[in-house]
């Protein structure tokens, strides 16, 4: 049980790092020519490490890790779209 909970939070952490690496390309777009190699290397490294963890874990540890990643990804997408809809509604009411 403790291992599953620990791996759940590790999965959340890995998903946060992967999303942050992906957003880095947007944050540094004005100088993407200088940073694209580092951005791609970080995304590739995190994806490779994630794949290695998913392929080597088993049982409750694998379930916890995968559920942590999936839950955070769904949370991130829902919060993003909820914020977009809220902003759109506020702008519509101002007009």
Rosetta silent file (secondary structure, phi, psi, omega in degrees, C-alpha in Angstrom):
SEQUENCE: XXXXXXXXXXXXXXXXXXXXXXXXXXXXXXXXXXXXXXXXXXXXXXXXXXXXXXXXXXXXXXXXXXXXXXXXXXXXXXXXXXXXXXXXXXXXXXX
SCORE:     score description
SCORE:     0.000 S_00000001
   1 L     0.000  -47.112 -179.586    0.000    0.000    0.000 S_00000001
   2 H   -64.880  -38.650  178.167    2.731    2.468    0.942 S_00000001
   3 H   -62.908  -40.608  179.297    4.664    1.576   -2.211 S_00000001
   4 H   -63.674  -43.740 -179.736    1.603    2.276   -4.395 S_00000001
   5 H   -65.696  -43.701  177.495    1.035    5.666   -2.799 S_00000001
   6 H   -59.935  -46.020 -179.717    4.726    6.535   -3.120 S_00000001
   7 H   -68.669  -30.569  174.606    4.778    5.500   -6.783 S_00000001
   8 H   -59.559  -47.094  179.920    1.551    7.466   -7.380 S_00000001
   9 H   -70.975  -32.404  173.940    3.303   10.637   -6.240 S_00000001
  10 H   -65.086  -39.989  176.758    6.429    9.761   -8.220 S_00000001
  11 H   -61.765  -41.741  176.540    4.174    9.379  -11.289 S_00000001
  12 H   -61.443  -44.278 -179.746    2.688   12.815  -10.647 S_00000001
  13 H   -60.883  -45.364  179.527    6.192   14.256  -10.330 S_00000001
  14 H   -62.856  -39.937  179.458    7.339   12.688  -13.607 S_00000001
  15 H   -67.192  -38.735  176.467    4.277   13.999  -15.442 S_00000001
  16 H   -61.526  -44.615  179.748    4.853   17.509  -14.072 S_00000001
  17 H   -63.764  -40.626 -179.891    8.477   17.389  -15.254 S_00000001
  18 H   -67.469  -42.928  177.172    7.468   16.136  -18.708 S_00000001
  19 H   -64.574  -39.791  177.958    4.776   18.787  -19.132 S_00000001
  20 H   -63.258  -39.031  177.508    7.186   21.478  -17.936 S_00000001
  21 H   -64.918  -37.272  178.110    9.747   20.318  -20.491 S_00000001
  22 H   -69.911  -39.073  178.280    7.115   20.546  -23.219 S_00000001
  23 H   -70.360  -19.991  179.333    6.030   24.028  -22.118 S_00000001
  24 H   -61.322  -32.858  178.457    9.643   25.136  -22.168 S_00000001
  25 H   -65.596  -33.583  177.225    9.514   25.224  -25.965 S_00000001
  26 H   -73.297  -42.790 -178.409    6.655   27.736  -25.746 S_00000001
  27 H   -63.595  -35.277 -176.882    8.384   29.801  -23.061 S_00000001
  28 L  -104.316   22.249 -175.157   11.613   30.049  -25.055 S_00000001
  29 H   -60.306  -33.373 -178.919   10.065   30.356  -28.514 S_00000001
  30 H   -65.346  -20.048  177.215   11.591   33.790  -29.068 S_00000001
  31 H  -130.460   37.023 -174.816   15.058   32.160  -28.853 S_00000001
  32 H   -60.491  -29.192  179.421   14.197   28.627  -29.923 S_00000001
  33 H   -61.066  -29.139 -179.516   17.220   28.526  -32.212 S_00000001
  34 H   -87.755  -22.938 -170.450   19.515   28.638  -29.189 S_00000001
  35 H  -117.928   -1.543 -172.187   17.621   26.204  -26.974 S_00000001
  36 H   -63.082  -34.418 -179.574   15.935   23.601  -29.186 S_00000001
  37 H   -67.028  -42.971  178.619   18.599   20.941  -28.633 S_00000001
  38 H   -65.695  -38.754  179.071   18.380   21.185  -24.848 S_00000001
  39 H   -64.403  -48.941  179.574   14.592   21.150  -24.960 S_00000001
  40 H   -64.290  -37.366  179.173   14.482   18.064  -27.180 S_00000001
  41 H   -64.657  -41.315  179.466   17.163   16.337  -25.106 S_00000001
  42 H   -67.692  -43.378  178.334   15.205   16.896  -21.902 S_00000001
  43 H   -62.588  -44.955  179.853   11.925   15.718  -23.429 S_00000001
  44 H   -64.695  -41.643  179.676   13.635   12.649  -24.919 S_00000001
  45 H   -64.308  -44.276  178.778   15.454   11.876  -21.668 S_00000001
  46 H   -67.093  -38.059  178.023   12.337   12.144  -19.543 S_00000001
  47 H   -66.020  -41.867  178.241   10.348   10.066  -22.018 S_00000001
  48 H   -64.222  -45.486  178.696   13.068    7.403  -22.076 S_00000001
  49 H   -63.268  -39.303  177.010   13.291    7.333  -18.273 S_00000001
  50 H   -62.754  -44.587  178.003    9.515    7.141  -18.073 S_00000001
  51 H   -62.667  -40.536  178.101    9.478    4.218  -20.508 S_00000001
  52 H   -63.487  -44.743  178.488   12.181    2.414  -18.567 S_00000001
  53 H   -62.833  -43.192 -179.654   10.247    2.846  -15.319 S_00000001
  54 H   -65.995  -32.662 -178.529    7.002    1.666  -16.904 S_00000001
  55 H   -82.128  -23.225 -177.866    8.680   -1.391  -18.393 S_00000001
  56 H   -96.147  -24.569  179.522   10.545   -2.412  -15.225 S_00000001
  57 L   -74.262  155.947  176.895    7.859   -1.796  -12.611 S_00000001
  58 L  -147.833  161.594  174.554    5.284   -4.448  -11.867 S_00000001
  59 H    65.541 -136.217 -177.203    2.232   -5.001   -9.715 S_00000001
  60 H   -65.643  -32.610  178.921    1.096   -2.267   -7.363 S_00000001
  61 H   -64.046  -43.828  178.209    4.120   -0.088   -8.101 S_00000001
  62 H   -64.507  -44.348  178.874    3.266   -0.018  -11.814 S_00000001
  63 H   -60.918  -44.751  179.462   -0.399    0.695  -11.099 S_00000001
  64 H   -62.826  -45.353 -179.428    0.450    3.535   -8.735 S_00000001
  65 H   -63.174  -48.624 -178.637    2.951    5.103  -11.117 S_00000001
  66 H   -65.038  -41.872  178.734    0.662    4.895  -14.152 S_00000001
  67 H   -66.005  -35.966  176.808   -2.368    6.181  -12.222 S_00000001
  68 H   -61.831  -44.836  178.870   -0.329    9.087  -10.874 S_00000001
  69 H   -66.071  -45.821 -178.418    0.664   10.117  -14.372 S_00000001
  70 H   -64.364  -43.652 -179.323   -2.815    9.670  -15.793 S_00000001
  71 H   -63.620  -42.128  179.545   -4.536   11.538  -12.947 S_00000001
  72 H   -68.480  -38.613  179.003   -2.204   14.507  -13.199 S_00000001
  73 H   -63.055  -44.436  177.789   -2.522   14.668  -16.978 S_00000001
  74 H   -63.929  -44.120  177.577   -6.328   14.647  -16.750 S_00000001
  75 H   -57.856  -45.673 -178.415   -6.204   17.242  -13.948 S_00000001
  76 H   -62.803  -45.862 -179.248   -3.916   19.476  -16.031 S_00000001
  77 H   -65.964  -44.225 -179.462   -6.101   19.286  -19.136 S_00000001
  78 H   -63.087  -45.229  179.454   -9.339   19.866  -17.187 S_00000001
  79 H   -63.637  -40.918  178.861   -7.904   22.870  -15.329 S_00000001
  80 H   -60.072  -50.143 -177.715   -6.548   24.312  -18.594 S_00000001
  81 H   -71.901  -33.655  176.269   -9.885   24.038  -20.380 S_00000001
  82 H   -63.551  -41.134  177.792  -11.879   25.175  -17.359 S_00000001
  83 H   -66.323  -41.543  178.145   -9.730   28.296  -17.192 S_00000001
  84 H   -62.212  -42.212  179.543  -10.125   28.896  -20.950 S_00000001
  85 H   -66.775  -41.867  179.109  -13.909   28.573  -20.707 S_00000001
  86 H   -62.750  -43.727  178.495  -14.027   30.865  -17.661 S_00000001
  87 H   -63.217  -41.692  178.706  -11.930   33.512  -19.440 S_00000001
  88 H   -62.577  -42.915  178.487  -14.136   33.242  -22.511 S_00000001
  89 H   -64.402  -41.084  178.482  -17.288   33.687  -20.424 S_00000001
  90 H   -63.782  -44.035  179.350  -15.832   36.719  -18.639 S_00000001
  91 H   -65.747  -36.048  178.727  -14.838   38.315  -21.938 S_00000001
  92 H   -66.284  -40.282  179.430  -18.274   37.609  -23.403 S_00000001
  93 H   -69.293  -29.005  179.196  -20.010   39.260  -20.452 S_00000001
  94 H   -69.863  -28.636 -177.974  -17.809   42.365  -20.750 S_00000001
  95 L   -76.989    0.000    0.000  -18.985   42.934  -24.324 S_00000001
